[in-house]
Each structure stands twice: as structure tokens, then as C-alpha cells.
Amino acid sequence: MDIGLATADLYGALIGNQRAAGTWGYGNDQDSVESTCFAILALRQHPSIKLARATKALLGLQNADGSWPAFTGDESEGCWATALAVMCLVETGHATKHMAAGVQWLLNSRGREANWLWRWKLRTFDNKVQFDPARFGWSWVSGTTSWVIPTAFALIALQQARQRGYDNIARLTERVDIGASMLLDRLCPGGGWNSGNGVAFGVALAPHIDATSIALLALIGHEKEQGVQRSLHWLVTRLAGCPSPYSLAWGVLTIAAYRRICPEARESLRDRAEELMRLTEDAASIEDSCTLAVSALALEAVNGDSVFEVRTG
């Protein structure tokens, strides 16, 4: 199969799913910031009235505090999708004031274990889940503990903003370092990441493909960490035969990012890309806009163009 043709089919299906307001949803349900952001990232190299309308809609959804909600019409309290919106604005190079406000919100946001009272509680009474509460990341919604995927996306967004010259460098670097340490602390014992913790009630939890892939994308630059190496090996081994195009797409994005330093990732990349193209061959039948967008982004990454990669050199 031809990657260019497969990607074009995904673009076409994605464009067909755009709502009149310029946004996207998961299917036929409420418009979501997540779907809209992934679609903007996937279509970023195809400037059009549709893309301009999507970017305008995204800016219109920003809350007064600089954050973004999960869905249109949500309350004005921000959530994890703020990181995706920042990535969109960094990538498109527009609306720098909106981007800076989103970055500032991310710098101020933290899992509740960052609070000394919760930290004390987790260390003394509620210690069934094994993690270091001094290492905190970001949550799905405000007022809850840190989770892997929101933390990973926030790390990618902040590092990309730093590369684009965001001026609060010292504070940003400190926050990124703490967030990265949180991910490394929450590793599953055999490598990879679950949605939140590696061990709970003394039981080792199984890693997930999407969480592992996104965490590894956020940890580019930490390749010497044994946990990163174990996780990458787990992902390459587990990815073959994955039946979910969404999870497989994240895996392809990750092994494409690590192919220069990991022979087993490089050797498996073409086969996994072929699997992804087979799973998304009938793009018009895929209702979920996130799957369409992330699959297109994964195939782009095979050809060396990844919007999620944090370039360290």
C-alpha cells in the first residue's frame, strides 16, 4: 500500500467529519476539543478555509484563565485538553497570546498530590498505591491526582513552547523536570505505563499501548533511562497484531520517533505502518475523528514528519 494515498484518504474522511462550527466530535456526539485539536494537527499542512475556521473555533473555546474545556458548552474550568490546544497553536504559529496564556495555565496546573496535605495523606494513610507524591504531573480535570496521558501531553506542549521561544524558561524547565520524574516513577514493573500507576494494592498493573506510546513521546531525551528502554522494548514487542487502529497509530508514532536509536523499532516500523493502513483502509467508514487524525499523523511520522516529537538536538 502507498502511504501517501492512505494518508490522503484519511484526510478526506476527516475533512468530511468537520461540523459547521469548524469543530470535530468523536462521532455523532458533542464537539470535543481533543478531536478538534488532533484534526487541526493532521490538517496543518493543508491550509484552507476549513482549517482557518477550525483554528478560529478553537480560539473561541479558550477560557478566561487560558485553559480549554473538554467539550463545547462545558463549564469554564479547564482540563487536560489545554495541552493539545497549545500544541496546535505552537504548530500553526498563530495566536501567540492565546498560546502563552495556555502555557501559563499548564505551569500553574498540577496533580493534587503536589499539595502538602495530600502528600502527607498519601504517605501515611492512603498508601495502597505505590508512587512518590513529590513527583507530580497533570490530571484529567482540576482537583484530582496526576495521570499518565495528561502529564505526557503537557510535557510535550511545554517543551515545544520552549523550543518556540516561550520566555518563562526557568519555571518551565523545572516543571518539565518534575513531570518527567513523575512518569518515570509510575512505570509498570516490566516496562510501559498504565493509565495512572504501575502498582496498586501490591499488584503489578499491565501497561497500555496508548499510554506507553504517549509517555515515550514525552520522554524523548531520556533514552538512557533503563525504564524507557524497557518500555520501548515492551511496546515494539506488543504492537504487532494490535487490533485497534487508534492504539496502533500511537505506537507507530512512537517507534518512528525512536527509530534512530533503537534498531528493533526501526526494523518493525514498516510492518506496523502496513498494519495500520490495512486497519484504516476504509477510512470513510471510521466515525471517530480522533482515530482518523492520529492515524494520518502516524503515517506522516513514518515519512519523518511528527508533530508530537520533541526535538532535543
PAGU-847695 format. One record per residue (C-alpha): residue number from 0; residue in one letter; chain; x, y, z. Coordinates in Angstrom, 1 decimal. Example, Ala and Ser with C-alpha at 12.3 -4.5 7.8 and 13.67 -1.06 7.14 Angstrom:
<nodes>
(0,a,A,(12.3,-4.5,7.8))
(1,s,A,(13.7,-1.1,7.1))
</nodes>
This chain:
<nodes>
(0,m,A,(0.0,0.0,0.0))
(1,d,A,(1.1,3.6,-0.6))
(2,i,A,(1.5,5.8,2.5))
(3,g,A,(0.7,8.9,0.5))
(4,l,A,(-2.6,7.6,-0.8))
(5,a,A,(-3.6,6.1,2.5))
(6,t,A,(-2.9,9.4,4.3))
(7,a,A,(-4.9,11.3,1.6))
(8,d,A,(-7.9,9.0,2.3))
(9,l,A,(-7.7,9.7,6.0))
(10,y,A,(-7.5,13.5,5.3))
(11,g,A,(-10.6,13.3,3.1))
(12,a,A,(-12.6,11.4,5.7))
(13,l,A,(-11.5,13.8,8.4))
(14,i,A,(-12.5,16.9,6.4))
(15,g,A,(-15.9,15.3,5.8))
(16,n,A,(-16.5,15.0,9.5))
(17,q,A,(-15.9,18.7,10.3))
(18,r,A,(-19.0,20.4,11.8))
(19,a,A,(-20.5,23.6,10.6))
(20,a,A,(-19.0,25.4,13.6))
(21,g,A,(-15.5,24.3,12.5))
(22,t,A,(-15.0,21.7,15.2))
(23,w,A,(-15.0,17.9,15.3))
(24,g,A,(-16.5,15.3,17.6))
(25,y,A,(-15.7,11.7,18.5))
(26,g,A,(-18.5,10.6,16.2))
(27,n,A,(-22.0,12.0,16.0))
(28,d,A,(-21.9,13.3,19.6))
(29,q,A,(-20.9,16.6,21.2))
(30,d,A,(-17.9,18.6,19.7))
(31,s,A,(-14.7,17.9,21.6))
(32,v,A,(-11.5,19.9,22.0))
(33,e,A,(-9.5,16.7,21.7))
(34,s,A,(-10.9,15.7,18.3))
(35,t,A,(-10.7,19.3,17.1))
(36,c,A,(-7.0,19.6,18.1))
(37,f,A,(-6.0,16.3,16.5))
(38,a,A,(-7.8,17.2,13.3))
(39,i,A,(-6.1,20.6,13.2))
(40,l,A,(-2.7,19.0,13.7))
(41,a,A,(-3.4,16.4,11.0))
(42,l,A,(-4.5,19.1,8.5))
(43,r,A,(-1.9,21.7,9.4))
(44,q,A,(-0.1,21.3,6.1))
(45,h,A,(-3.3,21.8,4.1))
(46,p,A,(-4.2,25.4,4.6))
(47,s,A,(-7.8,26.1,3.7))
(48,i,A,(-10.9,27.9,4.8))
(49,k,A,(-11.9,24.7,6.7))
(50,l,A,(-8.6,24.8,8.7))
(51,a,A,(-8.9,28.5,9.3))
(52,r,A,(-12.4,28.0,10.6))
(53,a,A,(-11.2,25.2,12.9))
(54,t,A,(-8.5,27.3,14.4))
(55,k,A,(-10.9,30.2,14.9))
(56,a,A,(-13.3,27.8,16.7))
(57,l,A,(-10.5,26.5,18.9))
(58,l,A,(-9.5,30.0,19.9))
(59,g,A,(-13.2,30.8,20.7))
(60,l,A,(-13.3,27.9,23.1))
(61,q,A,(-10.5,29.2,25.3))
(62,n,A,(-11.5,30.1,28.9))
(63,a,A,(-10.6,33.4,30.5))
(64,d,A,(-7.9,31.7,32.6))
(65,g,A,(-6.1,30.5,29.5))
(66,s,A,(-7.3,26.9,29.6))
(67,w,A,(-9.6,24.9,27.3))
(68,p,A,(-12.6,22.7,28.3))
(69,a,A,(-13.1,19.2,27.1))
(70,f,A,(-16.3,19.9,25.2))
(71,t,A,(-18.1,22.8,23.7))
(72,g,A,(-20.5,24.2,26.3))
(73,d,A,(-18.6,22.9,29.3))
(74,e,A,(-18.1,24.9,32.4))
(75,s,A,(-15.3,27.4,32.4))
(76,e,A,(-12.8,25.2,34.3))
(77,g,A,(-10.0,23.9,32.2))
(78,c,A,(-8.8,20.4,31.7))
(79,w,A,(-6.1,18.2,30.1))
(80,a,A,(-7.1,19.2,26.6))
(81,t,A,(-5.3,22.6,27.2))
(82,a,A,(-2.0,20.9,26.3))
(83,l,A,(-3.4,19.7,22.9))
(84,a,A,(-4.6,23.3,22.2))
(85,v,A,(-1.2,24.7,23.0))
(86,m,A,(0.4,22.2,20.6))
(87,c,A,(-1.9,23.3,17.9))
(88,l,A,(-1.1,26.9,18.3))
(89,v,A,(2.7,26.2,18.5))
(90,e,A,(2.5,24.1,15.4))
(91,t,A,(0.4,26.6,13.3))
(92,g,A,(2.5,29.5,14.6))
(93,h,A,(-0.6,31.8,15.2))
(94,a,A,(-2.2,33.4,18.2))
(95,t,A,(0.9,33.7,20.3))
(96,k,A,(-1.0,35.4,23.1))
(97,h,A,(-3.5,32.6,23.3))
(98,m,A,(-0.7,30.1,23.3))
(99,a,A,(1.2,31.9,26.1))
(100,a,A,(-2.0,32.0,28.2))
(101,g,A,(-2.4,28.3,27.7))
(102,v,A,(1.2,27.7,28.7))
(103,q,A,(0.8,29.7,31.8))
(104,w,A,(-2.2,27.7,32.8))
(105,l,A,(-0.2,24.5,32.3))
(106,l,A,(2.6,25.8,34.5))
(107,n,A,(0.1,26.6,37.3))
(108,s,A,(-1.8,23.3,37.0))
(109,r,A,(-0.7,20.2,38.9))
(110,g,A,(-2.0,17.0,40.4))
(111,r,A,(-3.4,17.3,43.8))
(112,e,A,(-0.6,15.3,45.3))
(113,a,A,(1.5,18.4,44.9))
(114,n,A,(-0.4,19.9,47.8))
(115,w,A,(1.4,19.2,51.1))
(116,l,A,(-1.8,17.9,52.8))
(117,w,A,(-2.5,15.3,50.1))
(118,r,A,(1.2,14.4,50.0))
(119,w,A,(1.1,13.7,53.8))
(120,k,A,(-2.1,11.7,53.4))
(121,l,A,(-0.7,9.6,50.6))
(122,r,A,(2.5,8.9,52.6))
(123,t,A,(0.7,8.0,55.8))
(124,f,A,(-2.8,6.6,55.4))
(125,d,A,(-3.7,6.2,51.7))
(126,n,A,(-0.5,4.3,50.8))
(127,k,A,(-2.0,1.3,48.9))
(128,v,A,(-0.9,2.8,45.6))
(129,q,A,(2.9,2.9,45.3))
(130,f,A,(4.2,6.1,44.0))
(131,d,A,(6.2,9.1,45.1))
(132,p,A,(3.8,12.0,45.7))
(133,a,A,(6.6,14.5,45.5))
(134,r,A,(6.8,13.7,41.8))
(135,f,A,(3.6,15.1,40.3))
(136,g,A,(2.3,15.8,36.9))
(137,w,A,(-1.1,16.8,35.4))
(138,s,A,(-4.6,15.5,35.9))
(139,w,A,(-7.5,15.0,33.5))
(140,v,A,(-9.5,17.6,35.4))
(141,s,A,(-8.5,20.1,38.1))
(142,g,A,(-8.5,18.9,41.7))
(143,t,A,(-7.6,15.3,41.0))
(144,t,A,(-4.3,13.3,41.1))
(145,s,A,(-1.8,13.1,38.2))
(146,w,A,(-2.4,10.7,35.3))
(147,v,A,(0.0,9.4,32.7))
(148,i,A,(-1.6,10.7,29.4))
(149,p,A,(-2.4,14.2,30.6))
(150,t,A,(1.1,14.5,32.0))
(151,a,A,(2.7,13.3,28.8))
(152,f,A,(0.8,15.7,26.6))
(153,a,A,(1.5,18.6,29.0))
(154,l,A,(5.2,17.8,28.8))
(155,i,A,(5.2,17.7,25.0))
(156,a,A,(3.3,21.0,24.9))
(157,l,A,(5.6,22.8,27.3))
(158,q,A,(8.8,21.5,25.6))
(159,q,A,(7.5,22.6,22.2))
(160,a,A,(6.6,26.0,23.6))
(161,r,A,(10.1,26.3,25.0))
(162,q,A,(11.6,25.5,21.6))
(163,r,A,(9.4,28.2,20.1))
(164,g,A,(11.0,30.8,22.4))
(165,y,A,(8.5,30.9,25.3))
(166,d,A,(10.2,33.3,27.8))
(167,n,A,(9.4,31.7,31.2))
(168,i,A,(12.3,29.3,30.7))
(169,a,A,(13.4,28.6,34.3))
(170,r,A,(10.0,27.8,35.7))
(171,l,A,(9.1,25.8,32.6))
(172,t,A,(12.2,23.7,32.8))
(173,e,A,(11.6,23.0,36.5))
(174,r,A,(8.0,22.0,35.8))
(175,v,A,(9.0,19.7,32.9))
(176,d,A,(11.7,18.0,35.1))
(177,i,A,(9.2,17.3,37.8))
(178,g,A,(6.6,16.0,35.3))
(179,a,A,(9.2,13.7,33.6))
(180,s,A,(10.2,12.3,37.0))
(181,m,A,(6.6,11.5,37.7))
(182,l,A,(6.3,9.5,34.5))
(183,l,A,(9.5,7.6,35.3))
(184,d,A,(8.2,6.9,38.9))
(185,r,A,(4.9,5.5,37.6))
(186,l,A,(6.4,2.9,35.3))
(187,c,A,(4.9,-0.6,35.4))
(188,p,A,(7.5,-3.1,36.8))
(189,g,A,(8.1,-4.8,33.4))
(190,g,A,(8.1,-1.6,31.4))
(191,g,A,(5.4,0.5,29.9))
(192,w,A,(2.7,2.6,31.5))
(193,n,A,(-0.8,2.0,32.8))
(194,s,A,(-3.3,4.9,32.9))
(195,g,A,(-2.1,6.1,36.3))
(196,n,A,(0.2,3.8,38.4))
(197,g,A,(2.4,0.8,37.9))
(198,v,A,(1.5,-0.9,41.1))
(199,a,A,(-1.7,-0.8,43.2))
(200,f,A,(-2.5,-2.8,46.4))
(201,g,A,(0.7,-4.7,45.8))
(202,v,A,(-0.3,-5.9,42.4))
(203,a,A,(1.7,-5.0,39.3))
(204,l,A,(-0.6,-3.4,36.7))
(205,a,A,(-0.5,-4.2,33.0))
(206,p,A,(0.7,-1.4,30.6))
(207,h,A,(-1.4,0.0,27.9))
(208,i,A,(-0.2,0.6,24.3))
(209,d,A,(-1.6,4.2,24.0))
(210,a,A,(-0.4,5.4,27.5))
(211,t,A,(3.0,3.8,26.9))
(212,s,A,(3.4,5.3,23.4))
(213,i,A,(2.4,8.8,24.5))
(214,a,A,(4.6,8.7,27.6))
(215,l,A,(7.6,7.6,25.5))
(216,l,A,(7.0,10.5,23.1))
(217,a,A,(7.1,12.9,26.1))
(218,l,A,(10.4,11.3,27.3))
(219,i,A,(12.5,11.7,24.2))
(220,g,A,(15.8,12.8,25.6))
(221,h,A,(15.6,10.3,28.4))
(222,e,A,(16.6,7.3,26.3))
(223,k,A,(19.4,6.3,28.7))
(224,e,A,(16.9,5.6,31.4))
(225,q,A,(16.5,1.8,31.8))
(226,g,A,(12.8,2.2,32.3))
(227,v,A,(12.5,4.0,28.9))
(228,q,A,(14.5,1.2,27.3))
(229,r,A,(12.3,-1.5,28.9))
(230,s,A,(9.2,0.3,27.9))
(231,l,A,(10.3,0.8,24.3))
(232,h,A,(11.1,-2.9,24.1))
(233,w,A,(7.7,-3.8,25.5))
(234,l,A,(5.9,-1.6,23.0))
(235,v,A,(7.8,-2.9,20.0))
(236,t,A,(7.0,-6.5,21.1))
(237,r,A,(3.4,-5.9,22.0))
(238,l,A,(2.5,-3.7,19.0))
(239,a,A,(2.4,-6.5,16.3))
(240,g,A,(-1.2,-7.6,15.7))
(241,c,A,(-2.8,-4.7,17.7))
(242,p,A,(-6.4,-4.7,16.5))
(243,s,A,(-7.1,-1.1,17.5))
(244,p,A,(-6.1,1.5,14.8))
(245,y,A,(-6.1,4.2,17.4))
(246,s,A,(-3.6,2.4,19.7))
(247,l,A,(-1.6,1.1,16.8))
(248,a,A,(-1.3,4.7,15.4))
(249,w,A,(0.2,5.9,18.7))
(250,g,A,(2.6,3.0,18.7))
(251,v,A,(3.7,3.8,15.1))
(252,l,A,(4.2,7.5,16.1))
(253,t,A,(6.5,6.4,18.9))
(254,i,A,(8.6,3.8,17.2))
(255,a,A,(9.0,6.3,14.3))
(256,a,A,(10.4,8.8,16.9))
(257,y,A,(12.8,6.3,18.3))
(258,r,A,(13.9,4.5,15.2))
(259,r,A,(17.3,6.4,15.0))
(260,i,A,(18.4,5.0,18.4))
(261,c,A,(16.5,1.7,18.6))
(262,p,A,(17.2,-1.0,15.9))
(263,e,A,(14.2,-3.1,16.9))
(264,a,A,(11.9,0.0,16.5))
(265,r,A,(13.4,0.8,13.1))
(266,e,A,(13.1,-2.8,11.9))
(267,s,A,(9.4,-3.1,12.9))
(268,l,A,(8.2,0.3,11.7))
(269,r,A,(7.3,-0.6,8.1))
(270,d,A,(5.4,-3.7,9.1))
(271,r,A,(3.4,-1.8,11.7))
(272,a,A,(2.7,1.0,9.2))
(273,e,A,(1.3,-1.6,6.8))
(274,e,A,(-0.9,-3.0,9.5))
(275,l,A,(-2.2,0.5,10.3))
(276,m,A,(-3.0,1.1,6.6))
(277,r,A,(-4.9,-2.2,6.4))
(278,l,A,(-7.0,-1.3,9.5))
(279,t,A,(-7.9,2.2,8.2))
(280,e,A,(-8.2,1.2,4.5))
(281,d,A,(-12.0,2.0,4.5))
(282,a,A,(-11.4,5.5,6.1))
(283,a,A,(-14.9,6.7,5.2))
(284,s,A,(-16.4,4.1,7.5))
(285,i,A,(-14.4,5.3,10.5))
(286,e,A,(-16.7,7.6,12.6))
(287,d,A,(-14.2,8.5,15.3))
(288,s,A,(-12.3,11.7,14.2))
(289,c,A,(-9.5,11.1,16.7))
(290,t,A,(-8.7,7.7,15.1))
(291,l,A,(-8.7,9.3,11.6))
(292,a,A,(-6.5,12.2,12.7))
(293,v,A,(-4.0,10.2,14.8))
(294,s,A,(-3.7,7.5,12.1))
(295,a,A,(-2.9,10.2,9.5))
(296,l,A,(-0.3,11.7,11.9))
(297,a,A,(1.3,8.3,12.4))
(298,l,A,(1.7,7.7,8.7))
(299,e,A,(3.2,11.2,8.3))
(300,a,A,(5.7,10.2,11.1))
(301,v,A,(6.8,7.2,9.1))
(302,n,A,(8.0,9.6,6.5))
(303,g,A,(9.8,11.7,9.1))
(304,d,A,(7.3,14.4,10.0))
(305,s,A,(5.9,14.1,13.5))
(306,v,A,(4.0,16.8,15.3))
(307,f,A,(4.5,15.1,18.7))
(308,e,A,(8.2,14.7,18.6))
(309,v,A,(10.2,16.9,20.9))
(310,r,A,(13.4,17.7,19.1))
(311,t,A,(16.3,17.8,21.5))
(312,g,A,(19.1,18.5,19.1))
</nodes>
